[in-house]
Amino acid sequence: MNKMHIILAKLLVFVVFGAGLSYPQQSPAASPAPAVRPITLKYVHAEAEGATALLFSVKPFADEVERLTEGRVKFTTYPRGALATPTQNYELVRTGAVDIAWVLPGYTPGRFPMSQIGALPFAWTHAIQGSLAFEPLLERGLFAKETADTKLLSIHSLGIYYLFTSKKKVTSLADLKGLKIRTTGDYQIKAVSRLGMTPVAMDMGEAVSAVQTGVVDGVILSYGITGSFGFTPFVKYAYELPFFAATGMWVINKDVWGKISAKDQRIIELCATQAALRYSYSEDFIADIRREQFRARGIEIIKPSEADLNSAIKITQPVWGEWVTDVEKLGYPAKQAMTALELMRKELGIGWKPTK
């Protein structure tokens, strides 16, 4: 068992048993607790209906909180786009239009500079590695400033993003030149540009028709997202250069958080941590399944050469330094976060490094 598996096992034990949630003890001498009026939280997410992560993480988060609080905290869930576009989920929580949300920071470039550390090119090879690497940064409060107007519950990595194209078969870095590719996120856009592609930012709903009609040549997304959002009929090739990942997070309205008991706050925090790990695991799991499904549909999957992989890492490496410089200028602890991240990557033995 490698270090990553040991750390993951310890973290899962903490999440499940850390607060005695699975086996609550009842004192025989304790008098009945006063009745607590249940609170119902308006919960919005950004996942497609039927998406693996929705079934394994986003929805179970709410179910688990309800179960472990014994109904003291309930949820009314609004699916993707029911109240607003997914780009507005964070604002919905901040303003109190909803109480709690699963948010994709990459949908709002410039708004969440610290969380973009998880979207830097070639940071890790599996989503679960990213979520584990985030833990010490979250514990040290390094994301607190950018989410100061809400309560941040957890932050995690989405699946690894590859290139899916509709017409052009990409077999090398040279083939990337000039491609119009849908992508989002400040530093994902920088990385895509350095590799010679033209990044096009748009919502996922627009992206499917953009690929179908040729407005863009393809998308850089995870296998899970590509399958769930209906891209598969319109893509013919997958180039498995592991460009980067994206980040997701659960946030809750501050005023609402203050109305929840300390005990139930702890349950919600633990369930959010568990949901973050489940999300990443589901993304890694579904990638293997989707890959075979895509092959069965006739989508050709191309592996990059080691030389191209190393070249891509070297070409995009300056983006890491740009992130530190840019985010430090904004008054965020980017250097501290980068040091913590690099130590965690080393501890876990993760991430791509160029070979000489």
Helices and strands as residue ranges (DSSP letters): H 3-17, E 39-44, H 52-53, I 54-58, H 59-68, E 73-78, G 86-88, H 89-95, E 100-103, G 105-107, G 114-119, H 127-139, E 151-157, E 161-165, G 173-176, E 180-182, H 186-194, E 198-200, H 204-213, E 218-221, H 223-228, G 232-234, E 237-244, E 247-252, H 254-258, H 262-296, E 300-302, H 306-316, H 318-329, H 334-348
